[in-house]
Amino acid sequence: MGRGLWFVAGAGTALYGTLKARRLAYRLSASGLADQVAALRLGAEELVSDIRSGTRQREAELIKELGLTPEDAQRPVVDDHTAEIVTLNAHAVRKDP
């Protein structure tokens, strides 16, 4: 019974190692690397899509909470304080000779 158990354990380990080596060889081949790049690109596109969707949803919630119309939300809001900060920053960046 002991020898049969060790034989099955060794055969299983060899099979597992062979499968892992094949997968690694494929991942390092040109087509495997191309597949990985394609998967990475697809994942990035899905992430960007989810972020855009969440942004639109949150923007709609904020418009509803603030009681604005979509037209009001499209207009930029600049008050005197914001204009003052922008002016101060513009002067701070400019270097006078």
Buried (B, 14 or more C-beta within 10 A) or exposed (E): EEEEEEEEEEEEEEEEEEEEEEEEEEEEEEEBEEEEEEEEEEEEEEEEEEEEEEEEEEEEEEBEEEEEEEEEEEEEEEEEEEEEEEEEEEEEEEEEE
